[in-house]
Amino acid sequence: MKIIGKHLTVDMYGCSFDSLDNLEFIRSAMLAAVAEANMTLLDFSYHKFEPQGLTALALLAESHMSIHTYPELGYAAVDVFTCGDHSRPDKAVKKLAELLKPEKTKVTHIRRGDFGSVSDMKPKVKTTMTPMRRVRTTGARVLHFLSRAK
């Protein structure tokens, strides 16, 4: 099956409290990232938490970008999912990192819709009986030892 989209999950550590708790700063950073990555903004939504933190969502023609901030931890969780080939989610992540200035960043790339062959779509179930055999064997040995001890 063809890959449907690119999904990047990003953990940003060591960001400043002030930037993570500032809604206008996060909004402008996300809009700059959307423009940098050649994505089309359809809507922007947010919720500011008390005493700190926020969640912001950019609904895109290509899919979405979200950020959840934890200013007290200096941490931001970013999610960028795009469909199609004309947008560049990696450029969006780079722009956000440039603006949020994290000390450390962890990016996970996920190819959405990449099932490979039909057999890859089935869940993998692995069962093994070795531990049960060991329990039975050990139990039999203990019983044998106990019966001999009398």
N, C-alpha and C positions, 0 to 999 in steps of 0.2 A: 504494500500500500504506500502511496505517496505521503511524504511528510506534510502535515497540515500547517504547522507553524513552529515558531521558535519561542521557547519559554525560558526566561532567565529569572532565577530567584537569587536575590542578593542580600547578604548580611553585611551591614556597615557598622563597624565598631569604632568607638573613640571619637564620635562626632560631638560638636559643642552643644551644650544644653540649650543655649539661646537659639541656635539655628533650628534645632529639632522641635522647639516649642513655639516657633513663630510661623503662624499659618501663611502669612503673605510671602515669607521667604520660601517656604515649601512649595506654595502655589507657583511662584515665579520660577523656581528650580525645575519643577515638573514641566511647566510650559516650555522652558528653554530646552529641556531634554526631548520633548515631543518634536519641537522644531528641528533640533539637531539630527534626530533619527529619521526624518522624512515621514512622520506619522501625521494623521489627520485627527484633530481633536473634535469630538462631537459634544461632549459635556464634561463638566468638572464638578465633583461633589466632595464634601468633606464633613468631618465631625471633630470638634475640638473637645477633648476630655478635661475634666477638672480633677486634680489640681494641675496636671500637665499631660502632654501627649496629644497626638492627633492621628486621624486616619484620613487619607485623601485618595480619591480615585479619579483617574482620567479615563473616560470612556472614549475609545478610539474607533475610527472606521476599521482599523486593522485588528482590534481587540481591546486590550486595556493595559493600564499601568497603575499600580497602587503603591502606597507607602504607609507604613505603620511606624510611628515614632515612639520611642521610650526615652525621653530626655534624661530622666534620672539615671539611666544606664548608659547614656551616650550611644544608643543603639537605634538603627533604622532597618526595618525589613522592607525590601523593595521587590516588587513582582512586575515583570514586563513580559507580556504575551502578545505576539504579533503573528498574523496570518499573511501569507503572500510573500513575494520576494523583493518588493521595492522598499520596505522599511528596514531599518538597522537597529535592532534593540541593543546591540553592543555599544553603539554610539550614545544611546540614551543613558545607559549605565555609566559610561565614561563621563558624560556631562554631569550627571548627578553626583558622582564621586568628586569631580572637580569642584563643585559648588558646596557640597556638604563636608568635604575635607576629612574623611574618616582616617583613623590611624591604620586600620586594617579592613580589608574587604574580602569577602568570600563570595564567588559567583558560581552558581550551578546552572549548567546548560541542559535543557531538556528538549528533545525533539518530539513534538506532539504529533500523534497519528502515525508514528513509525512502528508499525506492528511487524514488519518483516514478512514472513510467510504466515499462512493461516494457522499453522501449528503453534506459532509464537503467541497467538492470541489466547490460547487456552492456558488457564492457570497451572503453574507448576506445583505438583504435589509430590513430595518425597517422603516415603515412609521407610522405616527400618525396624527390624525386629531384634537387632543385636542387643540393645539394652534389656529387653524382656528375657532373652535367653540367658544373659548374665545373671539376672535376678533369680530365675528359676534354678540355674546351676548353683549359684551361691546359696540359695535356700536349701537345696538338696544337700550340699556339703555341710552346712550348719546342722541340719537335722541328723545327718550321718555321724558327725562329730559328737553331738549331744547324746545320741543313742549309744555310742561306744564308751562314753565316759562313765557310765553306770557301773 
